[in-house]
Amino acid sequence: MRLVFSLLSAAIMAALLFVRTPALLQDPDSWWHIRVGLDMLATRTVPTVDSYSHTFAGQPWIAKEWLSQVLLALAYKGAGWNGVALITAAAISLTVFLLAWQLGETLKPSLAMALALCLALLSTFVFTARPHVFTLPIIVAWTACLFRSAGAGRPSGIELLGLLWLWTNLHASFTLGFVIAAFAGLDVLIRYRLTRPRLLAQWCIFGALCPLVSLINPYGLKAILATFSVVGSNEAVPLITEWRPFNASATPLNEAALLLMVLGLLVSGLRVRLAPALFLLFALHLYLAHERFVYVFFLLAPLVLAAQVAEQFPAVSIRAWMMEQRDGLERFLLGHHRLVSGASIALIIGAGVALAGGPAVEPDQKTSAKDALAFAAQRGLTGPVLNSYDFGGTLIFHGVKTFIDGRTDQLFLNGFTQADNAMGRSTGKPLLETQLRKYGIDWALLSAADSRIPFFDELPGWTRAYSDRYAAIYTRSR
């Protein structure tokens, strides 16, 4: 039953993702991740300096998410944007399967399925074709296994280090794995204190091995150090939507879920152990501070609390469920479990085949600027460009060196991103003129909502050469 409900969860998610495929491709960074992956496949080397912008060319830059970028590139080479959407949907569906499976370890299968689907829907903000999506199944398995081992008084499985190595090469968030392991180790310490020194030593050894395993990547220590460039004093963080604090008015459903969770904790009398409680606060802090960490809270907090909920409320536990008489739906699923499992797998595979071989999909022009770039190519526009942030990815993909793009975790710092933002303010026209001269800008590709457009309309020597509902192109008179 646990397997059947987990497969059903994945099948339902796969069907939902198939319906909303275009939404998976709307992140502007997807473009440059694919291009970096294609270049690595072509050269069989990983980059160490920037070669994609004209403003920071030659500056140190590493593709710390190299393995994800290669996977995205392979998917693109195989089936275009349909392939990219397919591999993204597969990672998300696997995440939902694992979430339902892990919750089903202690909770009723039907409740585990419902929770997994609801929690995934609350995390849709991060369901895009970018490297982090490949780490979602890993972080679910990592967290569930570590806290389960801690709760059972067992050492953490050494095989989990393989997951961490994979995570390290897929996405820079792998250092979050260190923190999760620390909370699980704290749970062991609080539970057993010094009564089981061998167990504590095993957990300490595991904790020490985590950063050592993470060094096994093309960049060694640089990959670990690069992850701290964002959480430090990165000037771009407050200016990028996904790094901004949680906005209740923009996501009322998530606000309602947070309030319901708080209400449940207040009225249920659930007693939460100290280490899981601290982890819950940590995950909530990450989400409230940066919206991009929505998945850390909604996917992981229930995993950490599930065992205590089942223990204190037996009515929802797997143990009580196993002794209950099955209801009509469950009797049907039990009696036809092979059919239901086969149908779920067939639905997952069918959605994948239909997506890979169906009508071509691609990102819309809010990030692709397809028509504007076609015009630029027709007119032979070359030379340094000033571009809107969201067009940086598509420029890299099409071989045009950018003014700014989504790689602000390592580049476009030391006041550059702040200056780029300041150019669009009411007093930013003189700064815009300064930047145009400083970087020898020959043309500009701006999104339709870019606040610098009125300035360009007034600048002497600049002409609007193209515009549509998504983009505008300005050229400098020679």
DRENMI-364702 format. One record per residue (C-alpha): residue number from 1; residue in three letters; x, y negated, z negated. Coordinates in pm, 1 decimal. Layout:
# residues N
(NUM,"ALA",(X,Y,Z))
...
# end
This chain:
# residues 478
(1,"MET",(0.0,0.0,0.0))
(2,"ARG",(284.7,-233.5,-79.1))
(3,"LEU",(436.4,-172.7,263.1))
(4,"VAL",(100.3,-206.6,439.6))
(5,"PHE",(24.1,-541.4,276.3))
(6,"SER",(377.0,-668.3,341.3))
(7,"LEU",(348.7,-575.5,709.3))
(8,"LEU",(7.6,-741.7,725.2))
(9,"SER",(159.3,-1057.8,579.7))
(10,"ALA",(431.4,-1062.1,844.1))
(11,"ALA",(180.6,-989.6,1121.9))
(12,"ILE",(-49.9,-1272.3,1016.0))
(13,"MET",(243.6,-1512.9,997.7))
(14,"ALA",(369.8,-1399.6,1339.1))
(15,"ALA",(24.9,-1466.5,1487.1))
(16,"LEU",(9.0,-1811.7,1327.0))
(17,"LEU",(356.0,-1899.7,1453.9))
(18,"PHE",(263.6,-1781.8,1802.5))
(19,"VAL",(-31.5,-2022.2,1801.2))
(20,"ARG",(181.9,-2314.3,1685.2))
(21,"THR",(498.9,-2232.5,1880.0))
(22,"PRO",(565.0,-2592.6,1995.9))
(23,"ALA",(591.4,-2706.8,1634.1))
(24,"LEU",(898.9,-2485.6,1589.1))
(25,"LEU",(1089.1,-2685.6,1852.1))
(26,"GLN",(1028.4,-3043.7,1744.6))
(27,"ASP",(1342.2,-3105.5,1539.7))
(28,"PRO",(1591.6,-3324.3,1729.2))
(29,"ASP",(1885.8,-3135.5,1580.2))
(30,"SER",(1787.2,-2811.0,1753.7))
(31,"TRP",(1936.3,-2951.5,2076.3))
(32,"TRP",(2287.3,-3008.3,1949.1))
(33,"HIS",(2296.7,-2684.6,1748.3))
(34,"ILE",(2230.1,-2491.8,2069.0))
(35,"ARG",(2491.6,-2689.3,2263.5))
(36,"VAL",(2756.3,-2626.7,1997.4))
(37,"GLY",(2669.9,-2258.0,2006.4))
(38,"LEU",(2691.3,-2246.8,2386.7))
(39,"ASP",(3029.7,-2417.5,2377.7))
(40,"MET",(3162.2,-2172.4,2119.4))
(41,"LEU",(3044.0,-1881.0,2334.0))
(42,"ALA",(3216.6,-2033.6,2635.6))
(43,"THR",(3547.9,-2116.7,2466.5))
(44,"ARG",(3558.9,-1836.9,2205.2))
(45,"THR",(3678.3,-2097.1,1954.9))
(46,"VAL",(3520.8,-2299.0,1677.4))
(47,"PRO",(3549.9,-2680.6,1680.4))
(48,"THR",(3769.9,-2867.1,1435.6))
(49,"VAL",(3726.8,-3223.6,1566.3))
(50,"ASP",(3434.1,-3416.4,1710.5))
(51,"SER",(3403.7,-3408.4,2086.9))
(52,"TYR",(3034.7,-3496.7,2114.8))
(53,"SER",(3025.9,-3866.7,2023.5))
(54,"HIS",(3215.4,-4164.9,2161.7))
(55,"THR",(3210.5,-4346.9,1828.8))
(56,"PHE",(3386.0,-4079.2,1621.5))
(57,"ALA",(3561.1,-3875.0,1890.2))
(58,"GLY",(3864.8,-3692.5,1756.9))
(59,"GLN",(3759.5,-3723.2,1391.9))
(60,"PRO",(3764.3,-3402.6,1181.3))
(61,"TRP",(3440.0,-3209.0,1219.3))
(62,"ILE",(3360.5,-2841.1,1165.9))
(63,"ALA",(3068.9,-2630.7,1282.6))
(64,"LYS",(3011.0,-2484.3,938.2))
(65,"GLU",(2688.6,-2317.3,1057.1))
(66,"TRP",(2865.7,-2153.3,1349.2))
(67,"LEU",(2693.8,-1813.4,1330.2))
(68,"SER",(2343.0,-1962.8,1337.2))
(69,"GLN",(2443.7,-2185.5,1626.5))
(70,"VAL",(2569.8,-1883.2,1818.7))
(71,"LEU",(2242.3,-1698.9,1750.1))
(72,"LEU",(2040.2,-1995.9,1875.4))
(73,"ALA",(2262.7,-2021.1,2182.8))
(74,"LEU",(2224.9,-1651.0,2261.0))
(75,"ALA",(1848.0,-1681.8,2228.5))
(76,"TYR",(1852.0,-1981.5,2461.0))
(77,"LYS",(2070.1,-1804.6,2715.3))
(78,"GLY",(1839.6,-1504.0,2706.3))
(79,"ALA",(1499.7,-1668.5,2734.4))
(80,"GLY",(1535.1,-2046.6,2720.4))
(81,"TRP",(1335.5,-2232.4,2460.9))
(82,"ASN",(1096.6,-1936.7,2441.6))
(83,"GLY",(1387.5,-1732.8,2309.3))
(84,"VAL",(1474.1,-2000.6,2055.4))
(85,"ALA",(1113.7,-2008.4,1933.0))
(86,"LEU",(1107.3,-1628.4,1920.5))
(87,"ILE",(1416.7,-1589.7,1704.2))
(88,"THR",(1291.9,-1866.5,1474.3))
(89,"ALA",(950.0,-1704.6,1436.9))
(90,"ALA",(1115.9,-1367.9,1372.1))
(91,"ALA",(1321.8,-1512.5,1084.6))
(92,"ILE",(1013.5,-1673.6,930.4))
(93,"SER",(801.7,-1358.5,965.7))
(94,"LEU",(1078.8,-1153.1,805.5))
(95,"THR",(1087.2,-1403.9,519.9))
(96,"VAL",(713.8,-1359.1,459.9))
(97,"PHE",(749.7,-979.3,472.3))
(98,"LEU",(1029.1,-985.7,214.0))
(99,"LEU",(841.8,-1233.2,-3.8))
(100,"ALA",(531.4,-1011.8,-9.8))
(101,"TRP",(749.2,-703.8,-68.3))
(102,"GLN",(939.1,-858.4,-358.4))
(103,"LEU",(626.1,-1003.0,-520.3))
(104,"GLY",(464.0,-661.4,-477.6))
(105,"GLU",(731.5,-514.0,-703.5))
(106,"THR",(534.8,-642.5,-1003.8))
(107,"LEU",(202.6,-783.9,-872.8))
(108,"LYS",(-97.5,-627.5,-702.0))
(109,"PRO",(-29.3,-578.7,-329.3))
(110,"SER",(-326.6,-790.5,-219.8))
(111,"LEU",(-221.8,-1070.1,-456.8))
(112,"ALA",(138.0,-1045.6,-336.8))
(113,"MET",(23.0,-1079.1,25.5))
(114,"ALA",(-201.8,-1376.5,-48.3))
(115,"LEU",(71.9,-1548.5,-245.6))
(116,"ALA",(334.5,-1486.6,22.0))
(117,"LEU",(117.9,-1638.1,294.2))
(118,"CYS",(13.5,-1938.7,84.4))
(119,"LEU",(370.9,-2010.5,-25.2))
(120,"ALA",(493.0,-1984.1,333.1))
(121,"LEU",(225.5,-2227.5,453.2))
(122,"LEU",(333.9,-2473.2,185.1))
(123,"SER",(689.5,-2448.3,320.6))
(124,"THR",(611.1,-2515.1,687.9))
(125,"PHE",(808.2,-2841.0,671.9))
(126,"VAL",(1127.2,-2637.8,718.1))
(127,"PHE",(994.4,-2397.9,981.5))
(128,"THR",(1197.4,-2534.4,1271.5))
(129,"ALA",(1459.4,-2395.8,1509.0))
(130,"ARG",(1761.7,-2488.6,1301.1))
(131,"PRO",(2029.6,-2287.3,1119.4))
(132,"HIS",(1863.4,-2295.7,777.6))
(133,"VAL",(1572.9,-2083.6,902.5))
(134,"PHE",(1801.1,-1778.6,926.7))
(135,"THR",(1886.0,-1807.2,557.2))
(136,"LEU",(1525.9,-1795.0,433.4))
(137,"PRO",(1510.4,-1411.6,424.9))
(138,"ILE",(1850.3,-1405.7,254.2))
(139,"ILE",(1759.0,-1651.3,-19.4))
(140,"VAL",(1439.0,-1457.8,-97.3))
(141,"ALA",(1624.2,-1125.6,-125.5))
(142,"TRP",(1916.8,-1283.3,-315.0))
(143,"THR",(1697.5,-1448.6,-578.1))
(144,"ALA",(1462.5,-1153.9,-628.0))
(145,"CYS",(1743.4,-900.1,-663.5))
(146,"LEU",(1951.0,-1110.8,-902.1))
(147,"PHE",(1667.6,-1194.2,-1141.3))
(148,"ARG",(1534.0,-838.0,-1127.3))
(149,"SER",(1875.3,-703.3,-1221.9))
(150,"ALA",(1903.7,-958.1,-1501.5))
(151,"GLY",(1558.0,-866.2,-1632.6))
(152,"ALA",(1639.8,-495.3,-1628.5))
(153,"GLY",(1975.8,-541.3,-1796.7))
(154,"ARG",(2167.8,-413.5,-1495.7))
(155,"PRO",(2476.4,-555.6,-1326.9))
(156,"SER",(2409.9,-739.8,-1004.5))
(157,"GLY",(2453.8,-519.1,-700.4))
(158,"ILE",(2792.0,-564.1,-536.3))
(159,"GLU",(2618.8,-523.7,-198.6))
(160,"LEU",(2462.2,-865.9,-253.5))
(161,"LEU",(2802.3,-1016.9,-179.3))
(162,"GLY",(2749.6,-906.7,179.8))
(163,"LEU",(2433.4,-1117.2,187.8))
(164,"LEU",(2627.6,-1412.2,50.6))
(165,"TRP",(2896.4,-1371.5,318.5))
(166,"LEU",(2626.6,-1374.5,585.7))
(167,"TRP",(2464.9,-1678.4,424.6))
(168,"THR",(2802.0,-1858.1,418.3))
(169,"ASN",(2842.8,-1826.3,792.5))
(170,"LEU",(2481.5,-1910.4,872.9))
(171,"HIS",(2423.8,-2231.6,679.9))
(172,"ALA",(2592.9,-2472.6,443.0))
(173,"SER",(2331.6,-2415.5,171.6))
(174,"PHE",(2517.8,-2100.2,60.8))
(175,"THR",(2652.7,-2283.7,-244.4))
(176,"LEU",(2294.1,-2276.2,-369.4))
(177,"GLY",(2353.0,-1901.9,-404.2))
(178,"PHE",(2619.3,-1974.8,-665.5))
(179,"VAL",(2366.4,-2174.1,-869.0))
(180,"ILE",(2098.4,-1904.4,-846.6))
(181,"ALA",(2351.7,-1642.3,-958.3))
(182,"ALA",(2447.9,-1866.0,-1250.8))
(183,"PHE",(2085.8,-1890.9,-1367.2))
(184,"ALA",(2044.2,-1512.4,-1342.8))
(185,"GLY",(2369.3,-1466.3,-1537.5))
(186,"LEU",(2242.4,-1710.6,-1799.8))
(187,"ASP",(1930.2,-1494.9,-1833.0))
(188,"VAL",(2152.0,-1194.2,-1908.2))
(189,"LEU",(2350.7,-1391.4,-2165.5))
(190,"ILE",(2038.3,-1517.4,-2343.4))
(191,"ARG",(1874.9,-1174.7,-2344.7))
(192,"TYR",(2168.9,-970.8,-2468.5))
(193,"ARG",(2409.4,-1230.8,-2602.9))
(194,"LEU",(2727.4,-1041.3,-2693.6))
(195,"THR",(2566.2,-705.3,-2766.1))
(196,"ARG",(2656.5,-573.7,-2419.0))
(197,"PRO",(3002.5,-709.2,-2339.7))
(198,"ARG",(3054.3,-477.0,-2044.1))
(199,"LEU",(2735.0,-603.7,-1876.7))
(200,"LEU",(2839.2,-965.6,-1934.4))
(201,"ALA",(3183.4,-892.8,-1791.3))
(202,"GLN",(3026.4,-739.1,-1479.6))
(203,"TRP",(2814.8,-1048.9,-1425.4))
(204,"CYS",(3114.7,-1276.0,-1479.0))
(205,"ILE",(3313.7,-1076.9,-1221.8))
(206,"PHE",(3023.8,-1104.4,-977.0))
(207,"GLY",(3008.1,-1480.4,-1033.8))
(208,"ALA",(3382.3,-1513.3,-973.9))
(209,"LEU",(3358.4,-1310.0,-652.7))
(210,"CYS",(3088.1,-1535.1,-505.3))
(211,"PRO",(3316.2,-1828.4,-409.4))
(212,"LEU",(3590.6,-1586.1,-302.6))
(213,"VAL",(3355.6,-1408.8,-60.4))
(214,"SER",(3243.4,-1747.9,69.7))
(215,"LEU",(3599.7,-1819.0,180.4))
(216,"ILE",(3559.2,-1552.3,449.9))
(217,"ASN",(3457.8,-1785.9,730.0))
(218,"PRO",(3640.6,-1957.3,1019.0))
(219,"TYR",(3709.2,-2267.6,810.2))
(220,"GLY",(3793.5,-2121.4,468.9))
(221,"LEU",(3773.7,-2372.8,184.9))
(222,"LYS",(3667.2,-2652.3,421.5))
(223,"ALA",(3323.1,-2491.1,459.7))
(224,"ILE",(3268.0,-2502.1,83.6))
(225,"LEU",(3394.1,-2858.5,47.1))
(226,"ALA",(3176.3,-2975.7,337.1))
(227,"THR",(2861.0,-2872.5,152.6))
(228,"PHE",(2934.1,-3130.5,-117.1))
(229,"SER",(2962.1,-3418.5,129.3))
(230,"VAL",(2583.6,-3450.5,134.4))
(231,"VAL",(2513.4,-3426.5,-237.3))
(232,"GLY",(2785.7,-3681.4,-305.5))
(233,"SER",(2772.9,-4041.9,-187.6))
(234,"ASN",(2657.7,-3976.7,168.3))
(235,"GLU",(2513.0,-4304.7,294.3))
(236,"ALA",(2288.0,-4132.5,549.3))
(237,"VAL",(2087.7,-3930.4,294.9))
(238,"PRO",(1838.5,-4205.9,198.6))
(239,"LEU",(1779.8,-4288.1,565.4))
(240,"ILE",(1692.7,-3940.3,695.7))
(241,"THR",(1334.4,-3821.6,653.1))
(242,"GLU",(1410.6,-3467.1,537.3))
(243,"TRP",(1645.6,-3594.0,266.5))
(244,"ARG",(1396.0,-3840.1,121.7))
(245,"PRO",(1209.6,-3772.6,-204.5))
(246,"PHE",(881.7,-3582.1,-211.4))
(247,"ASN",(596.6,-3799.5,-85.1))
(248,"ALA",(261.4,-3689.3,-227.3))
(249,"SER",(59.1,-3907.2,10.5))
(250,"ALA",(227.1,-3745.0,312.9))
(251,"THR",(177.7,-3387.0,188.6))
(252,"PRO",(-142.7,-3378.8,-19.6))
(253,"LEU",(-169.0,-2999.5,5.4))
(254,"ASN",(171.5,-2958.0,-155.4))
(255,"GLU",(79.1,-3207.5,-425.6))
(256,"ALA",(-235.7,-3007.5,-498.9))
(257,"ALA",(-30.4,-2688.1,-520.6))
(258,"LEU",(214.0,-2849.7,-762.9))
(259,"LEU",(-67.3,-2975.6,-983.3))
(260,"LEU",(-241.2,-2636.9,-979.7))
(261,"MET",(83.8,-2468.1,-1081.3))
(262,"VAL",(130.6,-2711.4,-1369.9))
(263,"LEU",(-232.6,-2660.6,-1473.1))
(264,"GLY",(-188.7,-2283.5,-1464.1))
(265,"LEU",(120.4,-2299.5,-1683.2))
(266,"LEU",(-56.4,-2527.9,-1931.3))
(267,"VAL",(-381.3,-2334.7,-1973.8))
(268,"SER",(-267.3,-1976.2,-1921.1))
(269,"GLY",(-35.0,-1959.0,-2218.2))
(270,"LEU",(235.0,-1800.9,-2003.9))
(271,"ARG",(558.9,-1776.2,-2198.1))
(272,"VAL",(854.6,-1832.5,-1971.8))
(273,"ARG",(1204.6,-1732.1,-2077.2))
(274,"LEU",(1460.0,-2009.0,-2101.1))
(275,"ALA",(1674.1,-1921.3,-1797.1))
(276,"PRO",(1378.5,-1884.1,-1554.9))
(277,"ALA",(1229.4,-2204.1,-1699.5))
(278,"LEU",(1553.0,-2390.3,-1634.2))
(279,"PHE",(1565.4,-2251.4,-1281.9))
(280,"LEU",(1205.4,-2364.3,-1228.3))
(281,"LEU",(1300.4,-2717.4,-1331.6))
(282,"PHE",(1608.6,-2707.0,-1109.3))
(283,"ALA",(1405.2,-2597.0,-806.1))
(284,"LEU",(1141.6,-2861.0,-878.0))
(285,"HIS",(1409.1,-3128.9,-908.4))
(286,"LEU",(1557.1,-3034.0,-571.5))
(287,"TYR",(1217.1,-3056.2,-406.5))
(288,"LEU",(1117.1,-3384.2,-568.2))
(289,"ALA",(1455.8,-3536.7,-483.4))
(290,"HIS",(1473.2,-3406.5,-124.6))
(291,"GLU",(1172.3,-3280.8,70.6))
(292,"ARG",(1387.3,-3042.4,273.2))
(293,"PHE",(1420.0,-2819.2,-35.8))
(294,"VAL",(1047.9,-2743.5,-42.4))
(295,"TYR",(1128.5,-2377.4,20.4))
(296,"VAL",(1356.0,-2352.9,-284.3))
(297,"PHE",(1060.6,-2432.0,-508.0))
(298,"PHE",(766.3,-2269.5,-335.9))
(299,"LEU",(940.4,-1952.4,-219.3))
(300,"LEU",(1167.7,-1887.4,-516.7))
(301,"ALA",(986.6,-2010.9,-828.3))
(302,"PRO",(704.2,-1751.7,-796.8))
(303,"LEU",(962.9,-1477.6,-742.9))
(304,"VAL",(1134.6,-1568.8,-1068.8))
(305,"LEU",(806.1,-1589.9,-1262.8))
(306,"ALA",(630.7,-1285.3,-1113.9))
(307,"ALA",(769.1,-1028.2,-1360.1))
(308,"GLN",(668.6,-1236.0,-1662.5))
(309,"VAL",(322.4,-1299.2,-1518.9))
(310,"ALA",(270.7,-925.3,-1463.7))
(311,"GLU",(398.6,-845.3,-1809.9))
(312,"GLN",(175.9,-1094.4,-1991.9))
(313,"PHE",(-129.8,-1060.6,-1766.2))
(314,"PRO",(-161.1,-687.4,-1691.0))
(315,"ALA",(-479.2,-741.1,-1488.0))
(316,"VAL",(-270.7,-872.4,-1197.7))
(317,"SER",(19.6,-630.3,-1237.9))
(318,"ILE",(108.4,-342.0,-1009.1))
(319,"ARG",(93.1,-101.1,-1305.0))
(320,"ALA",(-268.8,-184.9,-1384.3))
(321,"TRP",(-359.1,-179.7,-1016.4))
(322,"MET",(-221.5,174.1,-978.7))
(323,"MET",(-465.3,297.7,-1243.2))
(324,"GLU",(-767.5,116.4,-1101.3))
(325,"GLN",(-1022.9,253.8,-859.9))
(326,"ARG",(-958.9,120.7,-510.9))
(327,"ASP",(-1205.5,-125.3,-360.9))
(328,"GLY",(-1352.4,-85.4,-14.1))
(329,"LEU",(-1075.2,-269.3,167.6))
(330,"GLU",(-802.3,-83.6,-16.0))
(331,"ARG",(-967.7,254.4,42.7))
(332,"PHE",(-982.6,174.0,411.7))
(333,"LEU",(-618.2,67.8,420.9))
(334,"LEU",(-509.2,374.6,227.9))
(335,"GLY",(-711.9,604.7,450.5))
(336,"HIS",(-576.9,442.0,766.0))
(337,"HIS",(-237.0,323.6,647.4))
(338,"ARG",(-55.8,458.1,952.4))
(339,"LEU",(-303.5,289.3,1184.0))
(340,"VAL",(-289.5,-40.4,995.3))
(341,"SER",(89.9,-36.0,973.3))
(342,"GLY",(115.6,49.4,1341.2))
(343,"ALA",(-129.8,-224.9,1433.1))
(344,"SER",(64.8,-478.6,1224.4))
(345,"ILE",(392.7,-381.8,1388.5))
(346,"ALA",(224.8,-388.0,1729.9))
(347,"LEU",(90.1,-738.0,1658.5))
(348,"ILE",(435.3,-859.8,1556.4))
(349,"ILE",(599.3,-706.8,1863.2))
(350,"GLY",(315.0,-821.5,2089.6))
(351,"ALA",(345.4,-1179.9,1966.5))
(352,"GLY",(718.4,-1165.4,2028.5))
(353,"VAL",(684.5,-1021.1,2378.3))
(354,"ALA",(411.7,-1271.1,2467.4))
(355,"LEU",(627.7,-1555.6,2343.4))
(356,"ALA",(944.7,-1440.3,2518.3))
(357,"GLY",(776.4,-1365.1,2848.4))
(358,"GLY",(487.6,-1609.6,2838.9))
(359,"PRO",(456.5,-1962.1,2975.8))
(360,"ALA",(768.8,-2170.0,2927.0))
(361,"VAL",(776.5,-2383.4,2614.8))
(362,"GLU",(1011.4,-2669.0,2534.7))
(363,"PRO",(1044.6,-2956.3,2288.3))
(364,"ASP",(827.9,-3256.3,2369.9))
(365,"GLN",(970.8,-3586.0,2483.1))
(366,"LYS",(981.0,-3735.4,2134.6))
(367,"THR",(1313.6,-3555.9,2099.6))
(368,"SER",(1399.3,-3454.4,2457.5))
(369,"ALA",(1352.6,-3789.5,2640.0))
(370,"LYS",(1323.8,-3566.2,2945.7))
(371,"ASP",(1195.0,-3822.0,3193.0))
(372,"ALA",(1422.3,-4097.2,3063.8))
(373,"LEU",(1731.1,-3877.9,3098.5))
(374,"ALA",(1622.6,-3775.5,3447.0))
(375,"PHE",(1606.6,-4144.4,3535.8))
(376,"ALA",(1950.4,-4203.4,3382.7))
(377,"ALA",(2096.6,-3917.4,3586.2))
(378,"GLN",(1929.7,-4046.9,3904.1))
(379,"ARG",(2070.0,-4394.1,3848.4))
(380,"GLY",(2411.3,-4254.7,3758.7))
(381,"LEU",(2423.0,-4424.9,3419.8))
(382,"THR",(2756.4,-4353.9,3255.7))
(383,"GLY",(2978.4,-4509.5,2995.6))
(384,"PRO",(2920.2,-4551.6,2623.4))
(385,"VAL",(2553.1,-4535.5,2523.6))
(386,"LEU",(2370.8,-4672.1,2221.5))
(387,"ASN",(2097.5,-4424.4,2132.0))
(388,"SER",(1822.0,-4381.7,1879.9))
(389,"TYR",(1904.7,-4125.4,1611.3))
(390,"ASP",(1641.9,-3875.7,1728.0))
(391,"PHE",(1784.7,-3871.5,2081.7))
(392,"GLY",(2135.0,-3776.5,1967.0))
(393,"GLY",(2068.6,-3404.4,1994.0))
(394,"THR",(1934.5,-3408.9,2347.9))
(395,"LEU",(2223.7,-3629.5,2462.3))
(396,"ILE",(2475.4,-3379.9,2324.5))
(397,"PHE",(2287.1,-3095.5,2490.8))
(398,"HIS",(2303.6,-3273.8,2826.2))
(399,"GLY",(2671.9,-3358.6,2795.4))
(400,"VAL",(2636.8,-3728.6,2710.3))
(401,"LYS",(2856.5,-3851.7,2426.3))
(402,"THR",(2644.4,-4010.0,2156.9))
(403,"PHE",(2654.4,-4329.7,1955.9))
(404,"ILE",(2496.4,-4147.4,1659.4))
(405,"ASP",(2336.6,-3806.6,1608.9))
(406,"GLY",(2228.4,-3562.3,1339.2))
(407,"ARG",(2576.0,-3467.2,1219.9))
(408,"THR",(2577.8,-3730.5,947.2))
(409,"ASP",(2686.6,-3477.9,686.6))
(410,"GLN",(3042.8,-3521.8,815.1))
(411,"LEU",(3042.1,-3808.7,1067.6))
(412,"PHE",(2899.2,-4160.2,1111.7))
(413,"LEU",(2994.7,-4261.1,759.2))
(414,"ASN",(3197.3,-4546.0,601.1))
(415,"GLY",(2913.8,-4789.3,664.7))
(416,"PHE",(2837.3,-4678.3,1020.7))
(417,"THR",(2495.4,-4523.3,953.9))
(418,"GLN",(2397.7,-4812.8,729.2))
(419,"ALA",(2493.2,-5054.9,1005.4))
(420,"ASP",(2292.1,-4851.6,1257.3))
(421,"ASN",(1991.1,-4880.4,1030.9))
(422,"ALA",(2051.2,-5250.4,963.8))
(423,"MET",(2049.4,-5331.3,1335.8))
(424,"GLY",(1676.8,-5264.2,1343.2))
(425,"ARG",(1586.3,-5502.0,1062.7))
(426,"SER",(1447.5,-5848.2,1119.5))
(427,"THR",(1791.3,-6004.2,1073.7))
(428,"GLY",(1977.1,-5732.7,1264.0))
(429,"LYS",(2016.1,-5898.3,1604.9))
(430,"PRO",(2364.0,-6047.5,1538.9))
(431,"LEU",(2482.9,-5709.8,1406.7))
(432,"LEU",(2343.4,-5539.3,1716.8))
(433,"GLU",(2537.6,-5776.7,1940.2))
(434,"THR",(2851.7,-5712.0,1736.8))
(435,"GLN",(2815.9,-5335.1,1769.6))
(436,"LEU",(2749.3,-5360.6,2144.0))
(437,"ARG",(3076.6,-5548.8,2189.8))
(438,"LYS",(3275.2,-5335.6,1946.2))
(439,"TYR",(3188.0,-5004.8,2112.3))
(440,"GLY",(3171.2,-5133.0,2469.4))
(441,"ILE",(2811.5,-5016.7,2515.5))
(442,"ASP",(2702.2,-4997.8,2880.9))
(443,"TRP",(2346.0,-4871.0,2835.9))
(444,"ALA",(2095.9,-4785.4,2564.3))
(445,"LEU",(1846.7,-4500.8,2523.5))
(446,"LEU",(1591.7,-4595.5,2259.5))
(447,"SER",(1279.7,-4425.2,2130.1))
(448,"ALA",(956.5,-4614.0,2190.9))
(449,"ALA",(931.3,-4691.5,1818.9))
(450,"ASP",(1288.4,-4817.9,1783.9))
(451,"SER",(1278.7,-5158.1,1614.4))
(452,"ARG",(1575.0,-5279.8,1822.7))
(453,"ILE",(1370.4,-5291.3,2142.7))
(454,"PRO",(1252.4,-5653.9,2090.6))
(455,"PHE",(1615.2,-5758.7,2041.7))
(456,"PHE",(1722.2,-5593.4,2366.6))
(457,"ASP",(1438.3,-5772.1,2548.0))
(458,"GLU",(1592.5,-6101.8,2433.6))
(459,"LEU",(1961.2,-6023.3,2480.2))
(460,"PRO",(2119.8,-6208.5,2773.3))
(461,"GLY",(2274.5,-5974.9,3026.2))
(462,"TRP",(2055.4,-5678.8,2931.5))
(463,"THR",(1765.8,-5546.4,3140.5))
(464,"ARG",(1497.8,-5293.2,3065.7))
(465,"ALA",(1553.8,-5044.2,3346.2))
(466,"TYR",(1304.4,-4778.7,3238.6))
(467,"SER",(1026.8,-4720.6,2986.5))
(468,"ASP",(753.9,-4469.4,2914.7))
(469,"ARG",(549.4,-4378.8,2606.2))
(470,"TYR",(848.6,-4200.1,2452.1))
(471,"ALA",(1162.8,-4391.4,2547.8))
(472,"ALA",(1314.3,-4703.1,2696.2))
(473,"ILE",(1643.2,-4750.0,2878.2))
(474,"TYR",(1835.3,-5077.4,2886.0))
(475,"THR",(2132.2,-5147.0,3108.6))
(476,"ARG",(2397.7,-5416.5,3084.0))
(477,"SER",(2456.0,-5642.2,3380.0))
(478,"ARG",(2803.8,-5608.1,3521.8))
# end
